[in-house]
Amino acid sequence: MTEHTAPTVSVEWLADHLDDKGLVVVDSTTLLSVPDEGPYTVESGRPGFEAEHIPGALFADLTTDFADTGAPAPWTVPPSEKFAVSAGALGIGPGRTVVVYDRSTGFWATRLWWQLRLEGFDGAVVLDGGLRAWKAAGLPVTDEPTPTPVPMAFQAERRPELLRSTEEVAAAVDDRRTVLVNVLDPETYRGDKHTYARDGHIPGSVNLPVGEVLDPETGRLRPVEELRALFDGAGLLDPGVTPVTYCGGGIAATGVAHALALVGREDVAVYDGSMTAWAADPSLPLVTGDSPR
């Protein structure tokens, strides 16, 4: 298996290595419906995977196997022990390279990429552009059932510095060593759109919509030099601060964390509860208006 040290791979790279020993390809698609007003709804992406996937790919259900199903939010990080069982069941373990993709924006893939890193696994990469880019390149898809993988012993070693709780974010609101990054659309950030229990953003947050890291024409990540300029403009490349990204439920936040890793910032933390948890607590402050950046 050829090692790949960057956090992303191209469809061309995957096509060349699809039959490599030690490669695990995983579709982590989840279906999320966000209305103009009111709460979002969530469904597993498994039916779509069964209808069409990259040959040999496996499916990871982020709503059950890789989530704390007893938590209020649908994708809450599960205990390390549960994650280890689910990852091992997919054949993920020492010496494996895991290529994660999805059939949407790519942020379901970055969610599983981030969870793997959180649990101490450094062999995960994201397929740039996901299934959309794979098909656009004329590469094959199939509806054939994937053989049951050979389970592996996944040893979870959590990196707590990559995760933030509501209490930790609240304590960091006035900490100049932390930059809170709201990756939602500007309307939601400003409080003009009602999606969560309360409107607005965490005080001091900068707004960097997650869509800005992608090329809208292809769905692939923007070139590294463009990403670096984007992040530098938002003050996220300053080595004296730690970026903490958040969104609605901890998914899109991982898209910005992944793009930051691509330009060399691998210390970015994700607020897992994000606006779902923060807005649900009336004692926590929210502000409205434009981004300070």
Wavefront OBJ file of the C-alpha trace (Angstrom):
o trace
v 0.000 0.000 0.000
v 1.406 3.379 -1.037
v 1.247 5.839 1.870
v -0.435 9.191 1.352
v 0.493 11.850 3.876
v -1.881 14.656 2.777
v -5.426 14.625 4.232
v -7.009 14.330 0.794
v -6.583 12.237 -2.351
v -7.780 12.724 -5.900
v -10.086 10.358 -7.769
v -7.173 9.623 -10.068
v -5.067 8.487 -7.124
v -7.852 6.280 -5.803
v -8.477 4.736 -9.234
v -4.779 3.825 -9.443
v -4.750 2.296 -5.922
v -8.226 0.819 -5.654
v -6.919 -2.740 -5.619
v -4.055 -2.103 -3.216
v -3.778 -4.372 -0.207
v -4.508 -2.465 2.966
v -6.843 0.077 1.366
v -10.291 0.560 2.921
v -12.780 2.745 1.014
v -15.734 4.011 3.035
v -18.917 5.869 2.059
v -20.136 7.915 5.044
v -23.092 9.676 3.402
v -25.917 10.859 5.634
v -29.063 12.597 4.394
v -29.799 15.932 6.024
v -32.791 18.097 5.211
v -32.605 21.707 6.411
v -35.816 23.704 5.780
v -35.876 27.484 5.506
v -37.441 27.577 8.950
v -37.494 24.973 11.723
v -35.418 21.949 12.715
v -33.455 19.708 10.374
v -34.174 16.007 9.785
v -31.684 13.163 9.434
v -31.681 9.823 7.577
v -29.085 7.146 6.930
v -27.436 7.153 3.516
v -27.311 3.355 3.336
v -30.105 2.910 0.717
v -28.284 5.201 -1.698
v -25.009 3.399 -1.035
v -26.620 0.058 -1.853
v -27.884 1.487 -5.134
v -24.566 3.004 -6.193
v -21.046 3.045 -4.743
v -17.384 2.867 -5.654
v -16.424 -0.786 -6.254
v -15.288 -2.427 -3.022
v -16.463 0.425 -0.814
v -18.011 -0.147 2.610
v -20.684 1.927 4.336
v -20.266 3.744 7.657
v -23.491 4.840 9.332
v -22.717 8.089 11.130
v -26.174 8.146 12.734
v -25.808 4.826 14.574
v -22.473 2.994 14.566
v -20.334 6.118 14.794
v -22.542 8.216 17.077
v -23.714 8.295 20.667
v -27.337 7.391 19.973
v -28.331 8.234 23.537
v -27.220 11.869 23.227
v -29.597 14.742 22.393
v -27.801 15.584 19.121
v -27.816 12.980 16.317
v -24.055 12.822 15.604
v -22.554 13.225 19.042
v -19.111 11.635 19.326
v -19.535 8.168 20.855
v -17.356 6.715 23.600
v -13.986 5.612 22.262
v -14.854 1.993 23.005
v -17.912 2.077 20.758
v -16.024 3.847 17.987
v -13.256 1.254 18.147
v -15.728 -1.611 17.725
v -17.430 0.057 14.747
v -14.155 0.994 13.034
v -12.680 -2.450 13.602
v -15.779 -4.072 12.118
v -15.055 -2.218 8.856
v -11.539 -3.616 8.768
v -9.936 -0.375 9.946
v -6.846 -0.815 12.025
v -3.037 -0.633 12.067
v -1.426 -0.484 8.632
v -4.644 0.437 6.813
v -5.202 3.496 4.632
v -8.826 4.647 4.790
v -10.289 6.724 1.963
v -13.570 8.304 3.021
v -16.051 9.797 0.579
v -19.688 10.783 0.405
v -22.328 11.483 -2.204
v -22.945 15.055 -1.083
v -20.788 18.047 -0.183
v -17.881 16.046 1.228
v -18.489 17.102 4.824
v -19.880 13.723 5.870
v -16.551 12.343 4.699
v -14.616 14.949 6.663
v -16.710 14.084 9.730
v -15.525 10.472 9.705
v -11.988 11.603 8.810
v -12.016 13.868 11.863
v -13.474 11.173 14.125
v -10.736 8.773 13.070
v -8.099 11.412 13.871
v -9.826 12.158 17.163
v -9.405 8.512 18.141
v -5.720 8.522 17.226
v -5.839 7.059 13.702
v -3.682 8.929 11.171
v -4.258 6.744 8.126
v -7.475 8.406 6.929
v -7.837 10.678 3.890
v -10.823 12.248 2.137
v -11.634 11.672 -1.533
v -11.613 15.153 -3.037
v -14.965 15.809 -4.669
v -16.451 12.534 -3.465
v -18.649 10.356 -5.648
v -19.551 13.346 -7.812
v -15.921 13.766 -8.896
v -15.465 10.006 -9.274
v -18.380 9.771 -11.693
v -17.402 12.969 -13.508
v -14.060 11.317 -14.265
v -15.902 8.429 -15.925
v -14.918 5.955 -13.226
v -17.134 2.955 -12.438
v -19.799 2.556 -9.778
v -21.661 -0.581 -8.785
v -24.665 -1.829 -6.868
v -23.056 -5.162 -6.056
v -22.972 -6.079 -2.358
v -19.598 -5.546 -0.737
v -18.010 -8.633 0.833
v -17.956 -8.637 4.615
v -14.648 -7.124 5.711
v -12.194 -8.975 7.903
v -12.497 -7.322 11.347
v -9.453 -5.686 12.864
v -8.539 -4.578 16.358
v -8.878 -0.798 16.317
v -7.015 0.737 19.255
v -8.641 4.057 20.092
v -6.344 6.641 21.672
v -8.396 9.793 21.954
v -6.846 13.192 21.312
v -8.973 15.419 23.570
v -7.360 18.562 22.193
v -9.290 18.070 18.921
v -12.686 18.165 20.655
v -14.511 20.896 22.578
v -17.520 20.634 24.876
v -20.081 23.363 25.478
v -18.458 24.130 28.823
v -15.017 24.472 27.236
v -16.328 26.776 24.505
v -18.118 28.931 27.073
v -14.868 29.256 29.004
v -13.005 30.272 25.830
v -15.362 33.051 24.659
v -13.070 35.738 26.109
v -9.827 33.819 25.582
v -7.677 35.585 22.989
v -5.768 32.351 22.390
v -8.916 30.824 20.868
v -10.644 31.810 17.628
v -14.208 30.535 17.398
v -15.139 29.910 13.776
v -18.812 29.718 12.787
v -18.943 27.928 9.414
v -22.683 28.392 8.757
v -24.122 30.606 6.030
v -24.061 34.371 6.713
v -27.846 34.595 7.172
v -27.846 32.001 9.940
v -24.722 33.516 11.483
v -26.318 36.964 11.609
v -29.508 35.561 13.118
v -31.675 36.343 10.101
v -32.719 32.710 9.613
v -34.401 30.627 12.301
v -32.985 27.099 12.357
v -31.987 26.492 15.964
v -33.660 27.083 19.326
v -32.281 30.631 19.357
v -30.805 32.791 16.622
v -27.357 34.310 16.230
v -23.800 33.186 16.936
v -21.459 32.683 19.876
v -19.923 36.025 20.914
v -16.586 36.749 19.272
v -17.042 34.194 16.497
v -15.788 34.915 13.018
v -17.938 33.717 10.120
v -16.257 31.553 7.493
v -18.990 29.699 5.573
v -17.860 26.153 4.862
v -18.823 26.460 1.204
v -15.941 28.900 0.731
v -13.414 26.051 0.924
v -14.913 24.377 -2.165
v -14.895 25.101 -5.887
v -18.634 25.480 -6.613
v -18.224 24.137 -10.139
v -16.560 20.837 -9.221
v -17.263 20.305 -5.513
v -13.535 19.801 -4.990
v -11.411 21.743 -2.541
v -10.033 25.055 -3.714
v -6.270 25.117 -4.437
v -4.039 25.167 -1.385
v -2.782 28.682 -2.045
v -6.375 29.983 -2.195
v -7.279 28.170 1.027
v -4.223 29.591 2.741
v -5.205 33.133 1.729
v -8.788 32.548 2.899
v -7.687 31.287 6.304
v -4.999 33.904 6.729
v -7.591 36.611 6.097
v -9.713 35.165 8.899
v -6.778 35.073 11.313
v -6.710 31.280 11.477
v -3.059 30.751 10.575
v -1.701 32.688 13.552
v 0.329 30.115 15.541
v -0.555 31.948 18.736
v -4.239 31.006 18.544
v -6.195 27.761 18.275
v -9.137 27.690 15.857
v -12.292 26.013 17.175
v -14.845 25.393 14.429
v -18.565 24.965 14.919
v -21.710 24.740 12.808
v -25.174 23.370 13.489
v -24.406 19.836 14.625
v -20.680 19.223 14.238
v -20.581 18.114 10.585
v -19.743 21.138 8.413
v -17.304 22.267 11.122
v -15.121 19.291 10.231
v -14.997 20.485 6.597
v -13.146 23.618 7.625
v -10.981 21.630 10.063
v -10.014 19.307 7.194
v -9.226 22.192 4.826
v -7.105 23.806 7.536
v -5.199 20.532 7.928
v -4.512 20.655 4.198
v -2.649 23.946 4.669
v -0.767 22.658 7.699
v -2.976 23.407 10.717
v -3.609 20.011 12.261
v -4.439 21.342 15.733
v -7.938 22.636 14.931
v -10.616 21.618 17.422
v -14.297 20.990 16.675
v -17.149 22.005 18.975
v -19.188 18.834 18.623
v -22.453 20.168 20.053
v -22.265 23.333 17.954
v -25.369 25.540 17.642
v -27.727 22.668 18.436
v -26.327 22.429 21.945
v -25.422 26.080 22.486
v -28.759 27.560 21.398
v -30.685 25.028 23.490
v -29.269 26.510 26.706
v -30.887 29.915 27.366
v -28.169 30.795 29.863
v -25.528 30.898 27.117
v -25.053 34.167 25.197
v -25.803 34.664 21.517
v -25.296 37.790 19.458
v -26.562 38.868 16.053
v -25.063 40.900 13.254
v -22.167 40.668 10.849
v -18.827 38.941 11.281
v -15.957 40.966 12.739
v -13.557 39.718 10.036
l 1 2 3 4 5 6 7 8 9 10 11 12 13 14 15 16 17 18 19 20 21 22 23 24 25 26 27 28 29 30 31 32 33 34 35 36 37 38 39 40 41 42 43 44 45 46 47 48 49 50 51 52 53 54 55 56 57 58 59 60 61 62 63 64 65 66 67 68 69 70 71 72 73 74 75 76 77 78 79 80 81 82 83 84 85 86 87 88 89 90 91 92 93 94 95 96 97 98 99 100 101 102 103 104 105 106 107 108 109 110 111 112 113 114 115 116 117 118 119 120 121 122 123 124 125 126 127 128 129 130 131 132 133 134 135 136 137 138 139 140 141 142 143 144 145 146 147 148 149 150 151 152 153 154 155 156 157 158 159 160 161 162 163 164 165 166 167 168 169 170 171 172 173 174 175 176 177 178 179 180 181 182 183 184 185 186 187 188 189 190 191 192 193 194 195 196 197 198 199 200 201 202 203 204 205 206 207 208 209 210 211 212 213 214 215 216 217 218 219 220 221 222 223 224 225 226 227 228 229 230 231 232 233 234 235 236 237 238 239 240 241 242 243 244 245 246 247 248 249 250 251 252 253 254 255 256 257 258 259 260 261 262 263 264 265 266 267 268 269 270 271 272 273 274 275 276 277 278 279 280 281 282 283 284 285 286 287 288 289 290 291 292 293
